[in-house]
Amino acid sequence: MRSEIEYLFVGHPVGAIHVSWNDGPDWEVNPHFVGEVRKLAGNGGKRPILLICRSGNRSETAGHTLLEAGFEEVPNVQHGFEGELDERHHRNSVNGWRFDGLPWEQC
């Protein structure tokens, strides 16, 4: 769910496979999203698909789309990779995958 730039330069969970829900410069929804996920996941939508984006918002919306398309188990990382904004409008200091010390990598 992370944008390609986020995935490459900010980081992602170890082993994550990137499929854009929407991406810049126009941030339009990827019309091939469900098909791309279906192809990668196989097993007719029965395999769990864990979604993550920067803050958990885009991945939550994308998850609803996958559920509507017949996927059965689509958990979302609630606070995303970088977490919510703190009082100074910075991420990675309140919560999120990286803040919680979970395994991640950067290309």
PyMOL commands that set and color helices and strands:
alter all, ss='L'
color gray80, all
select helices_A, chain A and resi 4-10+33-41+43-45+57-68
alter helices_A, ss='H'
color red, helices_A
select strands_A, chain A and resi 12-13+22-23+28-29+104-105
alter strands_A, ss='S'
color yellow, strands_A
deselect
rebuild
show_as cartoon
